[in-house]
Amino acid sequence: MPPAVGTARGPASRPAGATDDRELVRRAQRADQEAFEELVRRHQHRVFAVAGGILRRREDVEDIAQQVFVKAYFSLKRFDQRAAFSTWLYKITVNECWDLLRKKKVRPLLYESDLSEEQARQVITSGEKENPGPDIREKIEARERVERLLEGLDERDRLMLILKEVEGFSIEEIAAVLNLNGNTVKVRLFRARRRVVSQAKKRGDSV
């Protein structure tokens, strides 16, 4: 059975000489449970971040993260190693989120697109603290500003922004995850950033 997925944490550090994803996938395809658990440990932060960029409720994000790894576990034998495991996994994440939204018929929100990965992680975990410090409150306020700024963006454009600006995905990775060509991603990111800046100026916010 697939391992349980924990709550969102920072990205797992990879020690020098650590086994690469391809070897772990090969071992997991041969029913090596420890290899799959290591893949979960390495990638669960980004799965949480991508899902959290699309969905409103933390409970939904946690449920989706669990579903993603369950689906990956049972589909792994069919995974084609010519593709990157991470891209395949994030595609599953995006598709599971869209499916949930279609079922619930709700509009997704993306946030934190103007924060660094470390800042975004602080915002995500700040909800677990009863009295977050002033720097955390500042990040929460920043997230709320970003939510307002992104309200007018197309759902896919919002997702592209969080993948690029928060998670540091390359143009090629975003294109692969969203089934778009690289030029389309570049154009849409440019237009989305321009709209966010324009919206920020109207509101008197900084970006």
Secondary structure, DSSP 8 states (H G I E B T S, - for coil): ------S--------TT---HHHHHHHHHTT-HHHHHHHHHHHHHHHHHHHHHH-S-HHHHHHHHHHHHHHHHHHGGG--TTS-HHHHHHHHHHHHHHHHHHHHT-------TTS-HHHHHHHHHHTT-SS--HHHHHHHHHHHHHHHHHTTS-HHHHHHHIIIIIS---HHHHHHHHT--HHHHHHHHHHHHHHHHHHHHHHT---
